[in-house]
């Protein structure tokens, strides 16, 4: 008697089960991955804009001796401070327009705080920085 070889390979049911699992995982993972890429691009634009604003403030301080007049200044896609009163008159946010940049200059004009807020997340602070260059990232 000749011994029979056991069948090798996968049955159709096993193959369909694996394909269904891969399909379900892909349906969950791919949109999440694309959303994270989009969010990273927006936050990256916000960080770059904040750096440009910080450089303009440092230039203003080098010329005048102060960061500007004490107060709060806001840049967004809807509004910017008047050029005559702005400590950074040439600043316009590039890239993602969902961020709001809130600059608060201290009473002496020698300190400032810059908050970058996301309008789509109920104005949640994405990150904050100050004249010392310390950055605190609250959302990634």
GUFI-566567 format. One line per 8 residues: number of its first residue (from 0); their letters; for each residue x, y, z of N, C-alpha, C, O. Coordinates in Angstrom, 3 decimals, always signed. Atoms other than C-alpha are relative to their C-alpha. Layout:
residues N
NUM> A> X Y Z X Y Z X Y Z X Y Z | ...
This chain:
residues 140
0> XXXXXXXX> +0.818 -1.163 +0.000 +0.000 +0.000 +0.000 +0.877 +1.247 +0.000 +1.861 +1.339 +0.734 | -0.760 -1.242 +0.131 +1.261 +3.424 -0.956 -0.578 +1.020 +0.977 -1.783 +1.270 +0.985 | +0.512 -1.000 -0.935 +1.054 +6.040 +1.794 -0.444 +1.263 -0.741 +0.227 +1.712 -1.670 | +0.511 -1.227 +0.633 -1.025 +9.093 +0.833 +0.701 +1.199 +0.597 +0.954 +1.259 +1.801 | -0.557 -1.268 -0.461 +0.534 +12.491 +1.052 -1.137 +0.855 +0.510 -2.223 +0.877 -0.069 | +1.039 -0.914 -0.473 -1.385 +14.967 +3.127 -0.060 +1.204 -0.933 +0.946 +1.609 -1.515 | +0.187 -1.152 +0.882 -2.795 +17.870 +1.187 +0.797 +1.188 +0.526 +0.813 +1.456 +1.727 | -0.780 -1.165 -0.380 -0.569 +20.920 +1.195 -0.705 +1.249 -0.489 -1.422 +1.223 -1.488
8> XXXXXXXX> +0.594 -1.266 +0.400 -1.651 +24.553 +1.037 -1.141 +0.395 +0.914 -1.361 -0.202 +1.967 | +1.086 -0.553 -0.801 -4.597 +26.524 +2.321 -1.330 -0.337 -0.647 -1.436 -0.430 -1.870 | +1.340 +0.204 +0.546 -8.252 +25.807 +1.940 -0.570 +1.367 -0.386 -0.063 +2.407 +0.037 | +0.632 -1.234 +0.450 -10.476 +28.388 +0.325 -0.569 +0.784 +1.181 -0.501 +2.013 +1.194 | +0.575 -0.663 -1.174 -12.166 +29.155 +3.648 +1.094 +0.724 +0.788 +0.898 +1.860 +1.219 | -1.112 -0.634 -0.723 -8.823 +29.869 +5.344 +0.486 +1.245 -0.742 +0.744 +2.283 -0.133 | -0.452 -1.133 +0.807 -7.768 +32.130 +2.499 -0.986 +1.163 +0.073 -0.566 +2.312 +0.200 | +1.012 -1.055 -0.087 -11.054 +34.076 +2.582 -0.009 +0.645 +1.379 -0.217 +1.852 +1.500
16> XXXXXXXX> -0.052 -0.538 -1.358 -10.788 +34.469 +6.352 +1.176 +0.968 +0.157 +1.024 +2.040 +0.742 | -1.176 -0.878 -0.069 -7.288 +35.943 +6.066 -0.243 +1.282 -0.791 +0.109 +2.366 -0.324 | +0.291 -1.190 +0.803 -8.409 +38.313 +3.301 -1.001 +0.913 +0.701 -0.872 +2.136 +0.634 | +0.978 -0.816 -0.736 -11.372 +39.470 +5.401 +0.672 +0.741 +1.149 +0.383 +1.915 +1.381 | -0.718 -0.653 -1.108 -9.096 +40.195 +8.375 +0.879 +1.126 -0.523 +0.906 +2.210 +0.060 | -0.845 -1.049 +0.592 -6.661 +42.130 +6.182 -0.858 +1.174 -0.460 -0.466 +2.327 -0.280 | +0.896 -1.068 +0.442 -9.564 +44.104 +4.696 -0.508 +0.844 +1.153 -0.568 +2.070 +1.049 | +0.493 -0.740 -1.169 -10.929 +45.045 +8.113 +1.104 +0.862 +0.595 +0.880 +2.031 +0.910
24> XXXXXXXX> -1.123 -0.774 -0.546 -7.516 +46.113 +9.408 +0.363 +1.176 -0.909 +0.681 +2.263 -0.426 | -0.294 -1.091 +0.939 -6.909 +48.161 +6.254 -1.050 +1.095 +0.082 -0.721 +2.279 +0.003 | +1.073 -0.996 -0.088 -10.276 +49.872 +6.579 +0.156 +0.881 +1.232 -0.282 +2.031 +1.231 | -0.229 -0.783 -1.217 -9.282 +51.015 +10.063 +1.302 +0.790 -0.088 +1.337 +1.969 +0.263 | -1.338 -0.592 -0.064 -5.585 +51.761 +9.579 +0.247 +1.082 -1.051 +0.856 +2.105 -0.736 | -0.330 -0.946 +1.072 -5.453 +53.597 +6.250 -0.592 +1.390 +0.247 +0.144 +2.369 +0.128 | +0.508 -1.354 -0.288 -7.837 +56.485 +7.120 +0.705 +0.654 +1.194 +0.951 +1.860 +1.193 | -0.709 -0.542 -1.162 -6.107 +56.885 +10.476 +1.379 +0.508 -0.410 +1.794 +1.588 +0.010
32> XXXXXXXX> -1.329 -0.393 +0.472 -2.701 +57.023 +8.790 -0.074 +1.281 -0.828 +0.739 +2.186 -0.641 | +0.133 -1.195 +0.836 -3.864 +59.579 +6.226 -0.362 +1.220 +0.840 +0.123 +2.320 +0.575 | +0.343 -1.098 -0.898 -5.419 +61.710 +8.978 +1.206 +0.492 +0.783 +1.364 +1.696 +0.988 | -1.203 -0.390 -0.739 -2.165 +61.679 +10.934 +0.974 +0.753 -0.902 +1.610 +1.711 -0.463 | -0.880 -0.718 +0.939 -0.191 +62.729 +7.847 -0.498 +1.425 -0.213 +0.289 +2.371 -0.210 | +0.585 -1.332 +0.207 -2.586 +65.633 +7.242 +0.231 +0.864 +1.231 +0.628 +2.023 +1.114 | -0.182 -0.741 -1.258 -2.416 +66.684 +10.894 +1.464 +0.405 +0.184 +1.749 +1.519 +0.622 | -1.426 -0.315 -0.131 +1.391 +66.514 +10.880 +0.386 +1.148 -0.930 +1.188 +2.003 -0.554
40> XXXXXXXX> -0.296 -1.087 +0.940 +1.516 +68.777 +7.813 -0.530 +1.328 +0.531 +0.151 +2.349 +0.438 | +0.592 -1.232 -0.532 -0.811 +71.331 +9.429 +0.793 +0.511 +1.198 +1.095 +1.701 +1.288 | -0.772 -0.406 -1.181 +1.087 +71.344 +12.724 +1.398 +0.454 -0.412 +1.943 +1.388 +0.177 | -1.305 -0.429 +0.509 +4.372 +71.582 +10.804 -0.053 +1.409 -0.572 +0.852 +2.210 -0.339 | +0.179 -1.363 +0.514 +3.084 +74.659 +8.970 -0.135 +0.994 +1.149 +0.426 +2.089 +1.097 | +0.187 -0.894 -1.149 +2.025 +76.170 +12.293 +1.320 +0.267 +0.712 +1.592 +1.398 +1.115 | -1.310 -0.171 -0.642 +5.469 +75.581 +13.802 +0.892 +0.918 -0.839 +1.585 +1.783 -0.303 | -0.810 -0.845 +0.881 +7.146 +77.148 +10.774 -0.475 +1.451 +0.057 +0.346 +2.368 +0.105
48> XXXXXXXX> +0.539 -1.359 -0.105 +4.821 +80.173 +10.932 +0.383 +0.645 +1.322 +0.731 +1.825 +1.357 | -0.383 -0.541 -1.307 +5.528 +80.600 +14.644 +1.473 +0.392 +0.004 +1.844 +1.402 +0.602 | -1.429 -0.329 +0.068 +9.264 +80.537 +13.923 +0.219 +1.286 -0.798 +1.045 +2.117 -0.420 | -0.107 -1.239 +0.784 +8.859 +83.228 +11.247 -0.430 +1.192 +0.849 +0.228 +2.232 +0.841 | +0.479 -1.080 -0.865 +6.853 +85.352 +13.689 +1.020 +0.314 +1.086 +1.260 +1.483 +1.389 | -1.029 -0.220 -1.029 +9.498 +84.867 +16.387 +1.199 +0.757 -0.576 +1.740 +1.652 +0.073 | -1.137 -0.694 +0.629 +12.244 +85.962 +13.975 -0.340 +1.465 -0.266 +0.506 +2.339 -0.075 | +0.397 -1.390 +0.223 +10.287 +89.092 +13.052 -0.029 +0.773 +1.313 +0.336 +1.948 +1.350
56> XXXXXXXX> -0.009 -0.661 -1.310 +9.837 +89.875 +16.747 +1.427 +0.302 +0.450 +1.693 +1.373 +0.995 | -1.402 -0.230 -0.379 +13.574 +89.475 +17.353 +0.604 +1.134 -0.833 +1.376 +1.940 -0.313 | -0.473 -1.114 +0.836 +14.307 +91.788 +14.403 -0.551 +1.326 +0.513 +0.168 +2.323 +0.569 | +0.626 -1.212 -0.532 +11.864 +94.332 +15.819 +0.691 +0.426 +1.287 +0.931 +1.614 +1.500 | -0.677 -0.327 -1.257 +13.552 +94.122 +19.220 +1.409 +0.527 -0.263 +1.865 +1.442 +0.423 | -1.345 -0.466 +0.325 +16.996 +94.548 +17.651 -0.023 +1.442 -0.507 +0.901 +2.208 -0.232 | +0.096 -1.355 +0.540 +15.840 +97.717 +15.873 -0.494 +1.011 +1.032 +0.034 +2.120 +1.114 | +0.684 -0.947 -0.877 +13.658 +99.301 +18.565 +0.390 -0.164 +1.468 +0.308 +0.789 +2.243
64> XXXXXXXX> -0.342 +0.255 -1.396 +14.809 +97.687 +21.808 -1.105 -0.682 +0.776 -0.896 -1.102 +1.914 | +1.145 +0.661 -0.636 +11.389 +96.227 +22.624 -0.657 -0.921 -1.022 -0.507 -0.740 -2.230 | +0.753 +0.861 +0.915 +9.252 +93.458 +21.195 -1.208 +0.720 -0.568 -1.704 +0.363 -1.637 | +1.148 -0.766 +0.465 +6.433 +95.935 +20.858 -0.756 +0.577 +1.171 -0.348 +0.442 +2.325 | +0.859 -0.578 -1.025 +3.717 +97.732 +22.745 -0.738 -1.123 +0.721 -1.200 -2.081 +0.100 | +0.694 +1.019 -0.789 +2.183 +95.722 +25.568 -1.416 -0.193 -0.518 -2.116 +0.771 -0.827 | +1.346 +0.305 +0.476 -0.982 +93.982 +24.486 -0.064 -1.380 -0.606 +0.897 -2.149 -0.565 | +0.234 +1.295 +0.637 -2.426 +91.013 +22.685 -0.285 +0.227 -1.474 -1.108 +1.068 -1.837
72> XXXXXXXX> +0.142 -0.107 +1.453 -2.173 +90.596 +18.920 -0.382 -1.376 -0.530 +0.158 -2.390 -0.087 | +0.493 +1.273 +0.526 -3.970 +87.915 +16.924 +0.092 -0.012 -1.520 -0.327 +0.928 -2.194 | -0.041 +0.234 +1.441 -3.277 +86.579 +13.439 -0.788 -1.264 -0.274 -0.602 -2.286 +0.386 | +0.754 +1.181 +0.428 -5.697 +84.217 +11.761 -0.334 +0.173 -1.470 +0.037 +1.167 -2.095 | +0.393 -0.121 +1.405 -7.130 +83.529 +8.345 -1.020 +1.114 -0.184 -1.174 +1.636 -1.288 | +1.044 -1.019 +0.096 -9.898 +86.032 +9.143 +0.517 +1.409 +0.251 -0.009 +2.364 -0.320 | -0.422 -1.354 -0.377 -7.940 +88.947 +10.614 +1.472 +0.021 +0.394 +2.028 -0.972 +0.864 | -1.369 -0.245 -0.448 -4.491 +90.369 +11.250 +0.041 +1.376 +0.645 -0.801 +2.221 +0.343
80> XXXXXXXX> -0.097 -1.331 -0.598 -3.382 +93.319 +13.383 +0.334 +1.051 -1.061 +0.932 +0.740 -2.091 | -0.325 -1.097 +0.917 -3.108 +96.683 +11.665 +1.514 +0.146 -0.082 +2.209 +0.026 +0.927 | -1.446 -0.099 +0.197 +0.359 +97.184 +10.193 +0.616 +1.092 +0.861 +1.767 +0.966 +1.279 | -0.553 -1.108 -0.780 +0.792 +100.445 +12.104 +0.180 -0.357 +1.469 +1.028 +0.233 +2.139 | -0.106 +0.369 -1.413 +0.307 +98.771 +15.505 +0.643 -1.361 +0.218 +0.986 -1.703 +1.349 | -0.517 +1.358 -0.133 +1.636 +95.281 +14.810 +1.498 -0.005 +0.277 +2.237 +0.754 -0.351 | -1.433 +0.138 -0.209 +5.035 +94.295 +16.226 +0.667 -0.799 -1.122 +1.893 -0.805 -1.227 | -0.511 +0.748 +1.147 +5.431 +92.084 +13.130 -0.898 +0.294 -1.193 -1.697 -0.554 -1.590
88> XXXXXXXX> +0.950 -0.414 +1.041 +3.706 +93.997 +10.316 +0.052 -0.836 -1.272 -0.933 -0.888 -2.009 | -0.097 +0.776 +1.228 +4.965 +91.738 +7.545 -0.434 -1.438 +0.136 -0.383 -2.189 -0.838 | +0.326 +1.411 -0.220 +3.781 +88.484 +9.080 -1.374 -0.357 -0.536 -2.371 +0.290 -0.215 | +1.253 +0.627 +0.414 +1.116 +86.468 +7.315 +0.210 -1.505 +0.085 +1.247 -2.018 -0.335 | -0.110 +1.447 -0.167 +0.469 +82.824 +8.100 -0.056 -0.690 -1.354 -0.930 -0.402 -2.171 | -0.047 +0.781 +1.235 +1.379 +80.462 +5.283 -0.515 -1.402 +0.283 -0.504 -1.857 +1.427 | +0.417 +1.394 -0.158 +0.000 +76.991 +4.689 -1.377 -0.119 +0.606 -2.315 +0.571 +0.206 | +1.293 +0.275 -0.635 -2.779 +75.704 +6.910 -0.613 +1.237 +0.624 +0.045 +1.939 +1.392
96> XXXXXXXX> +0.663 -1.207 -0.500 -5.300 +78.418 +7.713 -0.864 -0.269 +1.217 -1.595 +0.617 +1.658 | +0.856 +0.294 -1.144 -6.954 +76.656 +10.625 +0.640 +0.401 +1.317 +0.028 +0.223 +2.370 | -0.675 -0.402 -1.230 -4.431 +77.992 +13.146 -0.183 +1.490 +0.264 -0.284 +2.294 -0.663 | +0.043 -1.384 -0.452 -4.697 +81.213 +15.128 +1.247 +0.233 +0.837 +1.577 -0.576 +1.704 | -1.236 -0.336 -0.711 -1.521 +82.884 +16.418 -0.309 +1.160 +0.937 -0.681 +2.244 +0.488 | +0.319 -1.018 -1.000 -1.994 +84.836 +19.652 +1.294 +0.397 +0.695 +1.903 -0.402 +1.406 | -1.224 -0.542 -0.588 +0.932 +87.016 +20.720 -0.382 +0.931 +1.134 -1.179 +1.851 +0.950 | +0.236 -0.864 -1.151 +0.885 +88.571 +24.180 +1.336 +0.589 +0.420 +2.230 -0.136 +0.857
104> XXXXXXXX> -1.232 -0.691 -0.387 +3.589 +91.165 +24.855 -0.189 +0.541 +1.410 -1.195 +1.178 +1.720 | +0.070 -0.421 -1.395 +4.324 +91.860 +28.510 +0.035 +1.509 +0.159 +0.310 +2.240 -0.793 | +0.129 -1.438 -0.268 +3.948 +95.268 +30.158 +1.300 +0.763 -0.227 +1.262 +1.958 -0.521 | -1.279 -0.687 +0.224 +7.671 +96.059 +29.836 +0.394 +0.022 -1.464 +1.275 +0.787 -1.856 | -0.367 +0.103 +1.412 +7.796 +95.152 +26.150 +1.209 -0.887 -0.216 +1.685 -1.022 -1.342 | -1.194 +0.835 +0.095 +10.707 +92.816 +26.919 -0.313 -1.494 +0.064 +0.588 -2.323 -0.065 | +0.399 +1.408 -0.040 +8.752 +89.577 +27.216 -1.222 -0.205 -0.887 -2.012 +0.710 -1.122 | +1.200 +0.336 +0.762 +6.204 +87.819 +25.090 -0.298 -1.484 +0.147 +0.568 -2.283 +0.501
112> XXXXXXXX> +0.445 +1.388 +0.085 +4.237 +84.613 +24.876 -0.776 -0.157 -1.290 -1.585 +0.699 -1.648 | +0.682 +0.260 +1.267 +3.021 +83.120 +21.636 -0.716 -1.339 +0.110 -0.085 -2.372 +0.332 | +0.806 +1.224 +0.000 +0.190 +80.580 +21.591 -0.506 -0.243 -1.411 -1.008 +0.669 -2.068 | +0.557 +0.395 +1.290 -0.737 +78.715 +18.434 -1.191 -0.897 +0.298 -1.058 -1.949 +0.923 | +1.248 +0.701 -0.316 -4.350 +77.555 +18.584 -0.621 -0.569 -1.268 -0.532 +0.019 -2.345 | +0.670 +0.669 +1.112 -6.266 +75.167 +16.359 -1.497 +0.298 +0.063 -2.181 -0.104 +1.005 | +1.418 -0.379 +0.017 -9.680 +76.552 +15.394 -0.925 -1.208 -0.126 -2.061 -1.169 +0.345 | +0.852 +1.177 +0.175 -10.980 +73.100 +14.464 -0.107 -0.834 +1.268 -0.951 -1.727 +1.346
120> XXXXXXXX> +0.048 +0.724 -1.277 -10.301 +71.815 +17.998 -0.408 +0.940 +1.125 +0.170 +0.893 +2.211 | +0.524 -0.944 -0.997 -12.211 +74.545 +19.875 +1.112 +0.877 +0.567 +1.184 +1.107 +1.774 | -1.122 -0.872 -0.369 -9.119 +76.775 +19.928 +0.934 -0.623 +1.032 +1.458 +0.070 +1.904 | -0.964 +0.670 -0.872 -7.019 +74.188 +21.730 +1.404 +0.478 -0.356 +1.729 +0.635 -1.533 | -1.367 -0.463 +0.232 -3.423 +75.358 +22.148 +0.824 -1.174 -0.519 +0.947 -2.199 +0.151 | -0.843 +1.027 +0.591 -1.192 +73.314 +19.837 +1.385 +0.065 +0.627 +1.943 -0.952 +1.039 | -1.250 -0.194 -0.725 +1.985 +74.771 +21.256 +0.161 +1.452 +0.378 -0.517 +2.338 -0.141 | -0.247 -1.344 -0.499 +3.313 +77.782 +23.053 +1.503 +0.225 +0.069 +2.273 -0.715 +0.270
128> XXXXXXXX> -1.415 -0.347 -0.062 +6.636 +79.589 +23.018 +0.123 +1.387 +0.606 -0.875 +2.082 +0.794 | -0.222 -1.327 -0.577 +8.210 +82.702 +24.506 +1.328 +0.565 -0.477 +1.983 -0.020 -1.340 | -1.211 -0.680 +0.440 +11.148 +85.094 +24.155 +1.262 -0.808 +0.291 +2.296 -0.563 -0.330 | -1.163 +0.832 -0.308 +13.516 +82.503 +25.674 +0.170 -1.146 -0.982 +1.177 -1.854 -0.948 | -0.077 +1.061 +0.993 +12.798 +80.115 +22.838 -0.510 -1.336 +0.481 -0.404 -2.335 -0.232 | +0.518 +1.282 -0.483 +11.214 +77.462 +25.006 -1.313 -0.313 -0.704 -2.207 +0.529 -0.792 | +1.192 +0.455 +0.708 +8.615 +75.486 +23.105 -0.668 -1.090 +0.814 -0.010 -2.025 +1.272 | +0.773 +1.039 -0.670 +5.884 +73.475 +24.766 -1.055 -0.466 -0.992 -1.958 +0.291 -1.347
136> XXXX> +0.940 +0.561 +0.962 +4.005 +71.212 +22.369 -1.063 -0.766 +0.763 -0.756 -1.716 +1.483 | +1.075 +0.638 -0.748 +0.617 +70.219 +23.722 -0.777 -0.995 -0.842 -1.356 -1.937 -0.301 | +0.660 +0.938 +0.911 -0.844 +68.472 +20.665 +0.994 -0.373 -1.074 +1.794 +0.457 -1.504 | -0.905 +0.424 +1.067 +1.008 +66.442 +18.092 -0.768 -0.410 -1.219 -0.171 -0.799 -2.223
